[in-house]
Amino acid sequence: MPAAPSSQAAAASDEVSRGVSGMAAASPEAAEPVRPPEGFLIGHSTNSAGATGCTAVIAPPGSRGGVDVRGGGPATRETDVIGPLAGTAEVTAVALTGGSAFGLAAADGVVHWLEESGRGYETPAGRVPIVPAASIYDLGTGDPGAHPGPDAGYAACAAASEGIPERGRVGAGTGAAVGKILGRERSVPAGVGYAAARSGRGETVAVIAVVNAFGDVLGEDGRVVAGPSGEEGQTVSTARLIAEMEGPPDWTNLEERNTTLVCVMTDATLDKAACTRVARMASGGVARAVDPVFSDADGDVVFCVSAGSGTTDRFTPISIGTIAATVTAAAIRDSVR
């Protein structure tokens, strides 16, 4: 028989529940959300007129990272360098942007700001910032020529600070929407979401998500909380619409380019391989909260960045990955509230 959970573990489980549900609750009496791990800085650059922007997650020095790419149409930069077979272990920052492939240029501004700040991977000739990046397709929302560039990435870093990040229609989520099978005009605006919780050992797991999914956002009960509007204005299920179709949809009206971007931040001790496994487990949280998910019409990407020191034990990535999946789902739901 497995051992009964200790009072410390039970208390920690309660704190995880409070942290996640506290993020999701909209009432003024809701518990204050758990803050990101110490040393992580998050900032946004928002172009409201162009309906696009950039979000930067700056990691503490010496942090490691991993990535899991699930979508069929990702727009990414420097994801190979944090892959499990690459030699570099460190991640200096993660850039999440609008603007599709154009927006990946915002990472240049992030690199410039980090260079000025003396941050980066130590090499014989000086520090080199390692900045993996991913973008969403928001060109059909506002001004398609207003995609973020280096100035937006630099501005997001300059605005970055510790603590609970700003959420909603800001940064990379400014032009985001979900439930787009009937066209963007019948979709639901989304944006940036955040959630966090603590493990039984006191480790923090925080997630920032940029939600621009083709599919719907689901609540904890599996019901659609943000999906396309039907003929009479009612919320309908994208998965059900697809299942009932007798043939392909009108591709000229269908929003084909979509993405959910996630960055998991933790102070738990994870090596590079463990960060990759946690990112993969966190992708399970995307699947809990988005339906359909990981399709040819999505470019879903999950990053995991760890600032913990010491040696990774076998249990830590299992624990942190389990929590990360739950917190990822909560952050996605937060993006449409």
Secondary structure, 3 states (H helix, E strand, C coil): CCCCCCHHHHHHHHHHHHHHHHHHCCCCCCCCCCCCCCCCEEEEEEECCCCEEEEEEECCCCCEEEEEECCCCCCEECCHHHCCCCCCCECCEEEEECCHHHHCCHHHHHHHHHHHCCCCEEECCEEECCCCEEECCCCCCCCCCCCCCHHHHHHHHHCCECCCCCCECCHHHCCCEECCCCCHHHCEECCEEEEEEECCCCCEEEEEEEEECCCEEECCCCCEEECCECCCCCECCHHHHHHHCCCCCCCCCCCCCEEEEEEEEECCCCCHHHHHHHHHHHHHHHHHHEECCCCCCECCEEEEEECCCCCCCCHHHHHHHHHHHHHHHHHHHHCCC
